Amino acid sequence: MKDVLLIVTGWLLGFAGTFLMDRIRDAWQARAFKKTLSLELKDIGVRFALTFANITMRRGTLDREGLNWVNSKLLGYDGLILEGDLKELLIKMSGWSDSDLARGLGHLRKPEEIRSAARKYAIVSLQAGVDKLLFLAPVLARKTLDIVRQINDYNALVDDWQTFLNRTFDPISSENYQIASDNLSKAEVMLASSAKRIADRIEAVEELC
């Protein structure tokens, strides 16, 4: 009887130890994923803010309100981003007078350069699968999944924009060229609006991380 008790006790202790180790591992993975996600969301949020700035500047539609909005997203950000020169320019522009700002934006209006801003994005830490969202609290997981959906929608807009851009280079009639050009312009407006909306959503989610 004593031997049986010892065997059962050993089995229970082994099971409890394994269970405890699994819980510790899961807690560590959850903290690590949450930290990685938080840093990535901050980076991609700034990238979307800069995409909004880039598109609206090239279209000649960036105004003081939009500039202030972009700079509010850059405030306190010290991460590594590809658009470093643009970031510095935007911060410098915030100190310009209204007349200097209008004149400067007039020189920056270059619709043909929007191609450099119309790029696709993804949350790299979730590319292996959204099952990692199980590590997060339900509210945070749901809001993060909504951002993933919005980014996918944005990427689909980039595809549409590229299609319209390619169409303008096709040998088509002047009437069809105008239609393609109008569609291209509408797609650019939608891209800028979507980028701004996603940046705001990401900032709201960051507060939960």
C-alpha positions as CSV (number, residue, x, y, z in Angstrom):
1,M,0.0,0.0,0.0
2,K,2.8,2.3,0.9
3,D,4.5,1.7,-2.4
4,V,1.3,2.5,-4.3
5,L,1.0,5.8,-2.4
6,L,4.6,6.7,-3.2
7,I,4.0,6.0,-6.9
8,V,0.8,8.0,-6.9
9,T,2.4,10.9,-5.0
10,G,5.4,10.9,-7.4
11,W,3.1,11.0,-10.4
12,L,1.0,13.8,-8.9
13,L,4.2,15.8,-8.1
14,G,5.5,15.2,-11.6
15,F,2.2,16.3,-13.2
16,A,2.0,19.4,-11.0
17,G,5.6,20.3,-11.9
18,T,4.9,19.9,-15.6
19,F,1.7,22.0,-15.3
20,L,3.6,24.7,-13.4
21,M,6.4,24.8,-15.9
22,D,3.9,25.1,-18.7
23,R,2.1,28.0,-17.0
24,I,5.5,29.8,-16.4
25,R,6.5,29.2,-20.0
26,D,3.1,30.5,-21.3
27,A,3.3,33.6,-19.0
28,W,6.8,34.4,-20.3
29,Q,5.8,33.9,-23.9
30,A,2.8,36.2,-23.4
31,R,4.9,39.0,-21.9
32,A,7.5,38.7,-24.7
33,F,4.8,38.7,-27.4
34,K,3.0,41.6,-25.9
35,K,6.2,43.7,-25.7
36,T,7.2,42.8,-29.3
37,L,3.7,43.6,-30.5
38,S,3.7,47.0,-28.6
39,L,7.0,48.0,-30.2
40,E,5.9,46.9,-33.7
41,L,2.5,48.7,-33.4
42,K,4.3,51.9,-32.5
43,D,6.6,51.6,-35.5
44,I,3.9,50.8,-38.0
45,G,1.6,53.5,-36.5
46,V,4.3,56.1,-37.2
47,R,4.8,54.7,-40.7
48,F,1.1,55.1,-41.5
49,A,1.2,58.6,-40.2
50,L,4.2,59.4,-42.4
51,T,2.3,57.7,-45.3
52,F,-0.6,60.1,-44.8
53,A,1.9,63.0,-44.8
54,N,3.7,61.8,-47.8
55,I,0.6,61.3,-49.9
56,T,-1.1,64.5,-48.9
57,M,2.1,66.5,-49.4
58,R,2.6,65.1,-52.9
59,R,-1.0,65.8,-53.7
60,G,-0.8,69.3,-52.3
61,T,-3.6,68.8,-49.8
62,L,-1.6,68.7,-46.5
63,D,-2.8,71.6,-44.3
64,R,-1.8,72.9,-40.8
65,E,-4.3,70.6,-39.1
66,G,-2.9,67.5,-40.9
67,L,0.6,68.6,-40.2
68,N,-0.1,69.0,-36.5
69,W,-1.8,65.6,-36.4
70,V,1.3,63.9,-38.0
71,N,3.7,65.6,-35.6
72,S,1.6,64.5,-32.7
73,K,2.3,60.9,-33.8
74,L,6.0,61.6,-34.1
75,L,6.2,63.1,-30.6
76,G,8.5,61.1,-28.4
77,Y,9.1,58.5,-31.1
78,D,12.8,57.4,-31.3
79,G,12.5,54.2,-33.2
80,L,14.2,53.4,-36.5
81,I,12.1,54.2,-39.6
82,L,13.0,54.5,-43.3
83,E,11.4,57.9,-43.7
84,G,13.8,59.7,-41.4
85,D,14.3,62.7,-43.7
86,L,10.5,63.2,-44.0
87,K,10.2,63.1,-40.3
88,E,12.8,65.9,-39.9
89,L,11.1,67.9,-42.6
90,L,7.7,67.6,-40.9
91,I,9.0,68.7,-37.6
92,K,10.7,71.7,-39.2
93,M,7.6,72.6,-41.1
94,S,5.6,72.8,-37.9
95,G,7.6,76.0,-37.0
96,W,6.8,77.7,-40.3
97,S,4.4,80.6,-40.6
98,D,1.2,80.0,-42.6
99,S,2.5,81.8,-45.6
100,D,5.8,79.9,-45.5
101,L,3.9,76.7,-45.1
102,A,1.7,77.3,-48.0
103,R,4.7,78.3,-50.2
104,G,6.7,75.3,-49.0
105,L,3.8,72.8,-49.7
106,G,3.4,74.3,-53.1
107,H,7.0,73.3,-53.9
108,L,6.5,69.9,-52.4
109,R,3.5,69.1,-54.6
110,K,4.7,66.2,-56.8
111,P,1.9,63.7,-57.5
112,E,4.2,61.6,-59.6
113,E,6.2,60.7,-56.4
114,I,3.3,59.2,-54.6
115,R,4.4,55.8,-55.8
116,S,7.2,55.9,-53.1
117,A,4.5,56.3,-50.4
118,A,2.0,53.7,-51.7
119,R,3.4,50.6,-50.1
120,K,1.9,47.6,-48.3
121,Y,2.3,46.9,-44.6
122,A,2.0,44.0,-42.3
123,I,2.3,43.2,-38.6
124,V,5.4,40.9,-38.8
125,S,4.9,39.4,-35.4
126,L,1.5,38.0,-36.5
127,Q,2.5,36.8,-40.0
128,A,3.1,33.3,-38.6
129,G,-0.5,33.2,-37.5
130,V,-3.0,35.1,-35.5
131,D,-3.1,32.3,-32.9
132,K,-0.6,34.3,-30.9
133,L,-3.4,36.7,-30.1
134,L,-4.5,34.1,-27.5
135,F,-1.6,35.4,-25.4
136,L,-3.5,38.7,-25.1
137,A,-6.5,39.9,-23.1
138,P,-9.7,39.5,-25.1
139,V,-10.2,43.3,-25.6
140,L,-6.7,43.8,-26.8
141,A,-6.8,40.7,-29.0
142,R,-10.0,41.9,-30.6
143,K,-8.8,45.4,-31.3
144,T,-5.5,44.1,-32.7
145,L,-7.3,41.7,-35.0
146,D,-9.4,44.7,-36.2
147,I,-6.1,46.6,-37.0
148,V,-4.9,43.5,-39.0
149,R,-8.2,43.6,-41.0
150,Q,-7.8,47.3,-41.7
151,I,-4.2,46.9,-42.8
152,N,-5.4,44.1,-45.2
153,D,-8.0,46.5,-46.6
154,Y,-5.4,49.2,-47.0
155,N,-3.1,46.8,-48.9
156,A,-6.0,46.0,-51.2
157,L,-6.4,49.8,-51.8
158,V,-2.7,49.9,-52.8
159,D,-3.4,47.1,-55.3
160,D,-6.3,49.2,-56.7
161,W,-4.1,52.3,-56.9
162,Q,-1.4,50.4,-58.7
163,T,-4.0,49.1,-61.2
164,F,-5.2,52.6,-61.9
165,L,-1.7,54.0,-62.2
166,N,-0.8,51.3,-64.7
167,R,-3.9,52.1,-66.7
168,T,-2.8,55.7,-67.2
169,F,0.3,54.4,-69.1
170,D,-1.8,52.2,-71.4
171,P,-2.5,53.3,-75.0
172,I,-6.0,54.4,-74.4
173,S,-8.3,57.2,-75.5
174,S,-8.2,60.6,-73.8
175,E,-11.6,59.9,-72.3
176,N,-10.5,56.6,-70.8
177,Y,-7.3,58.2,-69.7
178,Q,-9.3,60.8,-67.8
179,I,-11.4,58.1,-66.2
180,A,-8.2,56.2,-65.1
181,S,-6.7,59.4,-63.8
182,D,-9.8,60.3,-61.8
183,N,-9.9,56.8,-60.3
184,L,-6.2,57.1,-59.4
185,S,-6.9,60.4,-57.6
186,K,-9.8,58.9,-55.7
187,A,-7.6,55.9,-54.7
188,E,-4.9,58.3,-53.4
189,V,-7.5,60.1,-51.2
190,M,-8.7,56.8,-49.9
191,L,-5.2,55.7,-49.1
192,A,-4.4,58.9,-47.2
193,S,-7.7,58.6,-45.2
194,S,-7.2,54.9,-44.5
195,A,-3.6,55.5,-43.3
196,K,-4.7,58.3,-40.9
197,R,-7.5,56.1,-39.5
198,I,-5.2,53.1,-39.0
199,A,-2.6,55.3,-37.2
200,D,-5.3,56.6,-34.8
201,R,-6.6,53.0,-34.2
202,I,-3.1,51.8,-33.5
203,E,-2.5,54.6,-31.0
204,A,-5.6,53.6,-29.1
205,V,-4.5,49.9,-29.0
206,E,-1.0,50.9,-27.8
207,E,-2.6,52.3,-24.6
208,L,-3.9,48.8,-23.8
209,C,-0.5,47.1,-24.3
